[in-house]
């Protein structure tokens, strides 16, 4: 299905390579196809490049580089293949590729201190073959690649990026473009890797679904074009009751803006009715900004039970605080058995209490909140975001949206979903409150928890991308509101 891509770990892809090579009867055929696909990609994006530096490592990724270098040489380009002194080809396939390149008149030089002038630099150093920090010599070479004036084109993966986890354990190449081979890697679509891959493309090397079908994906990447998968047109006889009732709970002293953003997002994403339980001093601002909400002033938890009873879904946490007021409201929400979407201080209170969640709850932590929920650290969460999301889902028996670059949606016994949208402009206070309202509204309209989390995270990210059209810096959460409405009703995203 267009816009949905399976993501694999490196072990699964090596298995695909082995089976395909056996079926083809020539293991070198895949390397030949990879180098040729990379040469076509180079011509498509840098057609005027005459001087090409190809940095080759000792393994099969280096072999792909030698094949590309031979194509460039035969096309009359000036080609410099560079390697470390200790990086002579080691695999049989890489040795064959290097020999073919040299037989065509190509030369190889060892890296000393710098790289020659070029119109494009090819990174064929490690690809998926390195999951640890590079050694001292490799680090110096990677740093020279990053200092070069020319754009960098990485083959299969930017060298130094952990393709399974998305982390960067040491120094890594910053690529302008990355061409993945055979299938996409989980780690290249989330976390720190997104700063290194540049624009990504995929070359399947002419392998069919038959070749890849035996490998189990580690996750699924979804792009904005897939929103219609979850957001179907409404029936003509719809009414506000059939579109769900969301209760937004939060806005302790100083937190009124957070619950306002949550409530407005729930309305813009189609909830039929939106109640807000908040401190009395926030009611006037709330009704002035969004008169469509049903605002309820609470100085204590009296009367809250009646609000809970009417709610279909509860969005709990924006501006909630961690004081006695917020704790009392959270305890009632958790005991109610209602469908919950928890964010912000609701997650901090959950981490400190470890109270079981009702079935089908959704939590939306950022890495700091995830670390507290896991008794871990932000660094440990970010080293392997998919694993952290799965651990949260297993520990709390709920659906998890681990926010950040390449947000991840996970749930027990479900294939994780990586959100292929969003931008750094969304890293500002209040964006999470908008996400909470978005997911709660979709949940209230009948989507199951996992689907509501996937669709909500994707809708929110797509709206953020559209709102950032005039620039990421200075993007406000409220800027997303018109785009949330537009994309919640669009069959396709432009």
Residue pairs with C-beta under 8 A, 6 or more apart in sequence:
1 226
1 229
2 225
2 226
3 222
3 223
3 224
3 225
3 226
4 220
4 221
4 222
4 223
4 226
4 229
5 184
5 202
5 220
5 221
5 223
5 420
6 183
6 184
6 212
6 217
6 219
6 220
6 221
7 183
7 184
7 185
7 186
7 189
7 217
7 218
7 219
7 220
7 221
7 418
8 16
8 183
8 184
8 185
8 186
8 215
8 217
8 218
9 163
9 164
9 185
9 186
9 218
10 128
10 131
10 163
10 164
10 185
12 215
12 216
12 217
12 218
13 128
13 182
13 183
13 185
13 215
15 214
15 215
16 182
16 183
16 207
16 211
16 212
16 214
16 215
17 30
17 182
19 211
19 214
20 30
20 182
20 205
20 207
20 211
21 27
21 29
21 30
23 211
24 30
27 93
28 93
28 96
28 97
30 205
31 60
31 63
31 64
31 67
31 93
31 97
32 67
33 203
33 205
33 206
34 64
34 67
34 155
34 156
34 181
34 203
34 205
35 63
35 64
35 65
35 66
35 67
35 68
35 70
35 71
35 97
36 67
36 68
36 71
37 179
37 181
37 203
37 205
38 64
38 67
38 68
38 122
38 153
38 155
38 179
38 203
39 67
39 68
39 71
39 72
41 153
41 177
41 179
41 201
41 203
42 49
42 52
42 68
42 72
42 120
42 122
42 153
45 153
45 177
46 119
46 120
46 151
46 153
48 119
49 77
49 118
49 119
49 120
50 77
50 78
50 119
51 77
51 78
51 80
51 116
51 117
51 118
51 119
52 69
52 72
52 77
52 78
52 79
52 80
52 118
52 119
52 120
52 121
52 122
53 79
53 80
53 82
53 115
53 116
53 118
53 120
53 121
53 122
53 148
53 150
54 65
54 66
54 68
54 69
54 72
54 79
54 80
54 81
54 82
54 121
54 122
54 124
55 65
55 81
55 82
55 83
55 111
55 115
55 121
55 122
55 123
55 124
55 125
55 141
55 145
56 62
56 63
56 65
56 66
56 69
56 81
56 82
56 83
56 87
56 89
56 98
56 108
56 124
56 125
57 65
57 83
57 87
57 124
57 125
57 126
57 127
57 129
57 159
58 83
58 86
58 87
58 88
58 89
58 90
58 91
58 94
59 90
59 91
59 94
59 126
59 127
59 129
60 91
60 93
60 94
60 127
60 129
61 124
61 125
61 126
61 127
61 128
61 129
61 155
61 156
61 159
62 83
62 87
62 89
62 94
62 97
62 98
62 124
62 125
63 89
63 91
63 93
63 94
63 96
63 97
63 98
64 97
64 124
64 127
64 155
64 156
64 181
65 81
65 122
65 124
65 155
66 81
66 89
66 94
66 97
66 98
66 100
66 101
66 124
67 97
67 100
67 101
68 122
68 124
68 155
69 79
69 81
69 101
69 106
69 122
70 97
70 100
70 101
70 104
70 106
72 79
73 79
73 101
73 104
73 105
73 106
74 104
79 106
80 107
80 109
80 115
80 116
80 118
81 101
81 106
81 107
81 108
81 109
82 108
82 109
82 110
82 111
82 115
82 141
83 108
83 109
83 110
83 111
84 110
84 111
84 137
84 138
84 141
85 110
85 111
86 137
89 95
89 97
89 98
98 108
101 108
102 108
111 140
111 141
111 144
113 144
114 144
115 121
115 144
115 145
115 148
117 149
117 150
118 148
118 150
119 150
120 150
120 151
120 152
120 153
121 145
121 148
121 150
121 151
121 152
121 153
122 152
122 153
122 154
122 155
123 145
123 152
123 153
123 154
123 155
123 158
123 159
123 173
123 175
124 155
125 138
125 141
125 142
125 145
125 159
125 173
126 134
126 138
126 157
126 159
126 160
127 154
127 155
127 156
127 157
127 159
128 156
128 157
128 163
128 185
130 159
130 160
130 162
131 162
131 163
131 164
131 165
131 169
132 169
132 170
133 139
133 160
133 169
133 170
133 171
134 142
134 159
134 160
134 170
134 171
138 159
139 170
139 171
142 159
142 160
142 171
142 172
142 173
143 171
145 152
145 173
146 152
146 173
146 174
151 176
151 177
152 158
152 173
152 174
152 175
152 176
152 198
153 175
153 176
153 177
153 178
153 179
154 173
154 175
154 177
154 178
154 179
154 197
154 198
155 178
155 179
155 181
156 178
156 179
156 180
156 181
157 163
157 178
157 180
157 185
157 188
157 197
158 172
158 173
158 174
158 175
158 178
158 193
158 196
158 197
159 172
159 173
160 168
160 169
160 170
160 171
160 172
160 173
160 196
161 167
161 168
161 172
161 173
161 187
161 188
161 192
161 193
161 196
161 197
162 168
162 169
162 187
162 193
163 185
163 186
163 187
163 188
163 193
164 185
164 186
164 187
164 218
164 384
165 187
165 191
165 383
165 384
165 385
165 386
165 387
166 186
166 187
166 188
166 189
166 190
166 191
166 192
166 193
166 194
166 384
166 385
166 386
166 406
167 187
167 191
167 192
167 193
167 382
167 383
167 384
168 192
168 193
168 196
172 196
173 196
174 195
174 196
174 198
175 196
175 197
175 198
176 198
176 199
177 198
177 199
177 200
177 201
178 188
178 197
178 198
178 199
178 200
178 201
179 200
179 201
179 202
179 203
180 188
180 200
180 201
180 202
180 203
181 202
181 203
181 205
182 203
182 204
182 205
182 207
182 212
183 202
183 204
183 212
183 215
184 200
184 202
184 221
186 218
186 219
186 386
186 418
187 193
188 197
188 200
189 200
189 221
189 406
189 418
189 420
190 385
190 386
190 404
190 405
190 406
190 407
190 408
190 418
191 382
191 385
191 404
191 405
191 406
192 382
192 405
193 406
194 405
194 406
195 405
217 415
218 386
218 416
219 386
219 408
219 415
219 416
219 417
219 418
220 415
220 416
220 417
220 418
221 417
221 418
221 420
222 417
222 418
222 419
222 420
222 454
222 458
223 420
223 421
223 458
224 420
224 421
224 458
224 461
224 462
224 465
224 487
224 493
225 492
225 493
226 458
227 455
227 458
227 459
227 462
227 487
227 488
227 490
227 493
228 490
228 491
228 492
229 455
230 442
230 447
230 451
230 452
230 454
230 455
231 442
231 455
231 459
231 488
231 489
234 243
235 242
239 272
240 272
240 273
241 272
241 273
242 272
243 270
243 271
243 272
243 273
243 444
243 445
244 271
244 272
244 273
244 312
244 313
244 441
244 443
244 444
244 445
244 446
245 271
245 272
245 273
245 274
245 275
245 310
245 311
245 312
245 313
245 444
246 263
246 266
246 271
246 273
246 274
246 275
246 311
246 312
246 313
246 314
246 315
246 437
246 440
246 441
246 444
247 274
247 275
247 276
247 277
247 307
247 308
247 310
247 311
247 313
247 314
247 315
248 259
248 262
248 263
248 266
248 274
248 275
248 276
248 277
248 278
248 293
248 314
248 315
248 318
248 437
248 440
249 259
249 276
249 277
249 278
249 314
249 315
249 316
249 317
249 320
249 329
249 330
249 333
250 258
250 259
250 262
250 277
250 278
250 315
250 316
250 317
250 318
250 319
250 320
250 321
250 326
250 344
250 345
250 346
251 258
251 259
251 260
251 276
251 278
251 279
251 282
251 286
251 318
251 319
251 320
252 279
252 319
252 320
252 321
252 323
252 325
252 326
253 279
253 281
253 321
254 319
255 318
255 319
255 320
255 321
256 278
256 279
256 281
256 282
256 285
256 286
256 319
257 319
257 430
258 318
258 319
258 344
258 430
258 433
259 276
259 278
259 282
259 286
259 318
259 319
259 433
260 276
260 282
260 285
260 286
260 289
260 290
261 318
261 430
261 433
261 434
261 437
261 477
261 478
262 315
262 318
262 433
262 434
262 436
262 437
262 440
263 274
263 276
263 286
263 290
263 293
263 437
264 289
264 290
264 293
264 437
264 478
264 481
265 433
265 434
265 435
265 436
265 437
265 438
265 441
265 480
265 481
265 484
266 274
266 315
266 437
266 438
266 440
266 441
266 444
267 274
267 290
267 292
267 293
267 437
267 441
268 441
268 481
268 482
268 484
268 485
268 488
269 437
269 438
269 441
269 442
269 456
269 459
269 484
269 485
269 488
270 441
270 442
270 445
270 488
271 440
271 441
271 444
271 445
272 444
273 294
274 292
274 293
274 294
274 441
275 293
275 294
275 295
275 296
275 307
275 310
275 311
276 286
276 293
276 294
276 295
276 296
277 296
277 298
277 304
277 307
277 329
278 286
278 295
278 296
278 297
278 298
278 319
279 297
279 298
279 299
279 325
280 297
280 298
280 299
283 295
283 297
286 293
286 295
287 293
287 295
296 303
296 307
298 304
298 325
298 329
299 325
300 325
300 328
301 325
301 328
301 329
301 332
304 329
304 332
305 332
308 314
308 332
308 333
308 336
308 338
311 338
312 338
312 339
312 444
313 338
313 339
313 340
313 341
313 440
313 441
313 443
313 444
314 333
314 336
314 338
314 339
314 340
314 341
314 440
315 341
315 343
315 436
315 437
315 439
315 440
316 329
316 330
316 333
316 340
316 341
316 342
316 343
316 346
317 342
317 343
317 344
317 345
317 346
317 347
317 436
318 343
318 344
318 432
318 433
318 436
318 437
319 344
319 345
319 433
320 326
320 329
320 330
320 344
320 345
320 346
320 349
321 345
322 345
322 348
322 349
326 345
326 346
326 349
327 349
330 346
330 349
330 350
331 355
333 340
334 340
334 355
334 356
334 357
334 358
336 358
337 358
337 359
338 358
339 358
339 360
339 361
339 443
339 444
339 449
340 357
340 358
340 361
340 362
341 361
341 362
341 363
341 364
341 436
341 439
341 440
341 443
342 350
342 357
342 361
342 362
342 363
342 364
343 363
343 364
343 365
343 432
343 433
343 435
343 436
344 369
344 432
344 433
344 436
347 363
347 364
347 365
347 369
347 372
347 373
348 369
348 372
350 357
350 363
350 373
350 396
351 369
351 372
351 373
356 397
357 363
357 396
357 397
357 398
359 397
360 398
360 399
360 448
360 449
361 396
361 398
361 399
361 449
362 398
362 399
362 400
362 401
362 439
362 443
362 449
362 452
362 453
363 373
363 392
363 396
363 398
363 399
363 400
363 401
364 400
364 401
364 403
364 432
364 435
364 436
364 439
364 453
365 373
365 392
365 400
365 401
365 402
365 403
366 403
366 404
366 432
367 378
367 381
367 382
367 385
367 388
367 402
367 403
367 404
368 378
370 376
370 381
370 388
370 389
370 392
370 402
371 377
371 378
371 380
371 381
373 392
373 395
373 396
374 380
374 381
374 388
374 391
374 392
374 395
376 388
380 388
381 388
381 402
382 388
382 404
385 402
385 404
385 406
385 408
386 408
386 410
386 416
386 418
388 402
389 400
389 402
389 408
389 409
389 410
389 416
390 410
390 416
392 398
392 400
392 402
392 410
393 399
393 400
393 410
393 411
393 412
393 414
394 412
397 412
398 411
398 449
399 409
399 410
399 411
399 449
399 450
399 453
400 408
400 409
400 410
400 411
400 453
401 407
401 408
401 409
401 435
401 439
401 453
401 456
401 457
402 408
402 409
402 410
403 432
403 435
405 422
405 424
406 418
406 419
406 420
406 422
407 418
407 419
407 422
407 457
407 461
408 416
408 417
408 418
408 419
409 416
409 417
409 418
409 419
409 450
409 453
409 454
409 457
410 416
410 417
411 449
411 450
411 453
414 450
417 454
419 454
419 457
419 458
419 461
421 458
421 461
421 462
421 464
421 465
422 460
422 461
422 464
422 465
423 464
423 465
423 468
423 472
423 475
424 472
425 464
425 467
425 468
425 471
425 472
425 473
425 474
425 475
426 461
426 464
426 468
426 475
428 475
428 476
428 477
429 477
430 476
430 477
430 478
431 460
431 464
431 477
431 480
433 477
434 460
434 477
434 480
434 481
434 484
435 456
435 457
435 460
438 456
438 459
438 460
438 484
439 452
439 453
439 456
439 457
439 460
441 456
442 451
442 452
442 455
442 456
442 459
443 449
443 452
443 456
447 455
459 484
459 487
459 488
460 480
460 484
462 483
462 487
462 493
463 480
463 483
463 484
463 486
463 487
464 475
464 480
464 483
466 483
466 486
466 487
467 475
467 479
467 480
467 483
468 475
487 493
